[in-house]
């Protein structure tokens, strides 16, 4: 019999992180779920993706990573451009995904192989103007954890 390890492998760390933030700031909660990045070679560029939710509304205003020379937020359909603000409306899931808003990592310092971990720091600005840096641990993979989970449960008849 096959068991589903999806929640233990990808959602549980995010929920633990969200609960830790709730203890720090009782009025607002920021949730990062299913972070991942594509594989790439040193000196190349890649992208990172995740789902973001804020209970009180906020904006993603910046990103850094020790894995790359530069980390920037990119707009849907754009391959170049300045760092953007991504609005995070209250209680609304905002997906950073291929073809949409995403995080570009350029000038990689080492190869990113399947199963590796990439550390990112998101800069979040609350509606009152205060800022908070949030650490994210993204797994290097070919598809999102949810896409892989869906593929694992597809049935062929």
C-alpha positions as CSV (number, residue, x, y, z in Angstrom):
1,X,0.0,0.0,0.0
2,X,1.3,3.4,-1.0
3,X,1.3,6.3,1.5
4,X,1.2,10.0,0.7
5,X,4.2,11.8,2.1
6,X,3.3,15.2,0.6
7,X,2.2,16.9,3.8
8,X,5.1,15.6,5.8
9,X,7.6,16.5,3.1
10,X,6.5,19.9,1.9
11,X,3.6,21.4,3.9
12,X,4.7,20.6,7.4
13,X,7.8,22.8,7.4
14,X,5.8,25.7,6.0
15,X,3.1,25.4,8.6
16,X,5.7,25.2,11.3
17,X,7.3,28.4,9.9
18,X,3.9,30.1,9.8
19,X,3.2,29.2,13.4
20,X,6.6,30.6,14.5
21,X,5.7,33.9,12.8
22,X,2.3,33.9,14.6
23,X,4.0,33.7,17.9
24,X,6.3,36.7,17.0
25,X,3.5,38.9,15.7
26,X,0.1,38.1,17.0
27,X,-1.8,40.3,14.5
28,X,-0.4,39.2,11.2
29,X,0.6,35.8,9.7
30,X,2.7,35.3,6.6
31,X,2.8,31.8,5.0
32,X,5.3,30.5,2.5
33,X,4.3,27.2,1.0
34,X,5.9,24.8,-1.5
35,X,9.1,26.7,-2.4
36,X,11.2,25.2,-5.2
37,X,13.8,26.2,-7.7
38,X,14.9,24.8,-11.1
39,X,18.3,23.1,-11.5
40,X,21.1,25.0,-13.2
41,X,24.9,25.1,-13.7
42,X,27.3,27.7,-12.1
43,X,27.3,31.1,-13.8
44,X,23.8,30.4,-15.3
45,X,20.4,31.7,-14.2
46,X,17.5,29.9,-12.8
47,X,14.1,30.7,-11.2
48,X,12.5,30.0,-7.8
49,X,8.8,29.7,-7.1
50,X,6.4,29.4,-4.2
51,X,3.0,30.2,-2.8
52,X,2.6,33.3,-0.5
53,X,-0.3,34.3,1.7
54,X,-0.6,37.2,4.1
55,X,-3.5,37.4,6.6
56,X,-3.3,41.3,6.8
57,X,-2.0,42.1,3.3
58,X,1.6,43.0,2.5
59,X,4.0,43.2,-0.4
60,X,7.0,41.2,-1.5
61,X,9.6,44.0,-2.0
62,X,12.9,42.2,-2.3
63,X,14.8,38.9,-2.3
64,X,18.4,37.8,-1.7
65,X,20.2,34.5,-1.9
66,X,23.8,33.5,-1.1
67,X,23.5,31.0,-4.0
68,X,23.5,33.7,-6.7
69,X,25.2,37.0,-7.5
70,X,21.8,38.6,-8.0
71,X,18.2,37.7,-6.9
72,X,15.4,39.7,-8.3
73,X,11.6,39.6,-8.6
74,X,10.4,39.3,-12.2
75,X,7.0,40.1,-13.6
76,X,4.8,37.8,-15.7
77,X,6.3,37.4,-19.2
78,X,9.4,39.5,-18.5
79,X,12.9,38.1,-18.7
80,X,14.6,41.4,-17.7
81,X,13.6,44.3,-15.6
82,X,14.1,46.0,-12.2
83,X,13.1,44.5,-8.9
84,X,9.4,44.7,-8.5
85,X,6.8,44.9,-5.7
86,X,4.4,41.9,-5.6
87,X,1.2,42.9,-3.8
88,X,0.0,40.2,-1.4
89,X,-3.7,41.1,-0.7
90,X,-5.1,39.9,2.7
91,X,-6.1,36.2,2.8
92,X,-5.3,35.7,-0.9
93,X,-2.8,33.1,-2.2
94,X,-0.3,34.7,-4.6
95,X,1.6,32.1,-6.6
96,X,5.1,32.8,-7.8
97,X,5.1,30.4,-10.7
98,X,6.5,29.8,-14.2
99,X,5.1,32.4,-16.5
100,X,4.0,34.6,-13.6
101,X,5.7,36.5,-10.9
102,X,8.8,34.6,-9.9
103,X,12.3,35.0,-8.4
104,X,15.2,35.1,-10.8
105,X,18.6,33.9,-9.5
106,X,21.4,35.0,-11.8
107,X,25.1,34.3,-11.7
108,X,24.8,31.0,-9.7
109,X,27.9,30.4,-7.5
110,X,27.6,26.6,-7.6
111,X,25.5,24.0,-9.5
112,X,21.9,23.4,-8.4
113,X,21.3,19.7,-8.7
114,X,18.0,17.9,-8.1
115,X,17.4,17.5,-4.4
116,X,19.8,20.4,-3.4
117,X,18.4,23.2,-1.2
118,X,18.6,26.9,-2.0
119,X,18.3,29.5,0.8
120,X,16.4,32.6,0.0
121,X,15.5,35.7,2.1
122,X,12.2,37.4,1.2
123,X,11.7,41.0,2.2
124,X,8.1,41.6,3.1
125,X,6.6,45.1,3.7
126,X,3.5,45.3,5.8
127,X,0.7,47.7,5.1
128,X,2.0,50.0,7.9
129,X,5.4,50.2,6.1
130,X,7.3,47.9,8.5
131,X,9.6,45.3,6.9
132,X,10.5,41.8,7.8
133,X,13.0,39.4,6.3
134,X,11.8,35.8,6.0
135,X,14.1,32.9,5.3
136,X,12.9,30.3,2.8
137,X,14.5,26.9,2.1
138,X,13.6,25.9,-1.5
139,X,14.2,22.4,-2.9
140,X,15.8,22.1,-6.4
141,X,13.4,20.1,-8.5
142,X,11.9,19.9,-12.0
143,X,8.3,20.7,-11.0
144,X,6.4,22.1,-8.1
145,X,5.7,19.7,-5.2
146,X,2.0,19.9,-6.0
147,X,2.6,19.0,-9.6
148,X,4.7,16.0,-8.6
149,X,2.0,14.9,-6.1
150,X,-0.7,15.2,-8.8
151,X,1.4,13.1,-11.2
152,X,1.9,10.4,-8.5
153,X,-1.9,10.1,-8.1
154,X,-2.9,10.0,-11.8
155,X,-4.6,6.8,-12.7
156,X,-4.5,5.2,-16.1
157,X,-7.1,2.8,-17.2
